[in-house]
Each structure stands twice: as structure tokens, then as C-alpha cells.
Amino acid sequence: MQTLREAKCGQTVTVVKITGEGATKRRIMDMGITKGTQIYIRKVAPLGDPVEVTVRGYELSIRKADAEIILVE
């Protein structure tokens, strides 16, 4: 398994698990990123932060720290 941060630009991945705890995990889930959700990686900034993704029909930018706790396949 890999994290969302390790996924390459142009890939579509499926969320397997969110490993964070507390407020961070809740915030990610409130953005629509839950187990089984398909995520398309649109762009990655030159230094890797942030990652722009499409989730449930809308565009979202996620920080590297948040992308590291999202396990995908």
C-alpha cells in the first residue's frame, strides 16, 4: 500500500484507510475523503506541497502532512 503523497500525478486511487487521529482525521473525513472513495491526482506542486486532487466531483488541495496519513491502493 502507498500513501496519497506517494501517488503519481494522473493516477486514480481508492482510499483504503485514514491513519490519523482526532481533529486531523475528522477534518479529512469532512472533506469527503472516506474509505472506498476514488481520488484523482490532478497536480502536484513543484516542491510537493500541496497536492491538488479531485474527490467526489470537486477539486481539493491537500497538504503533504495530511496526504501522508491517507493510505490508498
Secondary structure, DSSP 8 states (H G I E B T S, - for coil): -EEGGGS-TT-EEEEEEE---HHHHHHHHHTT--TT-EEEEEEE-TTS-SEEEEETTEEEEE-HHHHTTEEE-
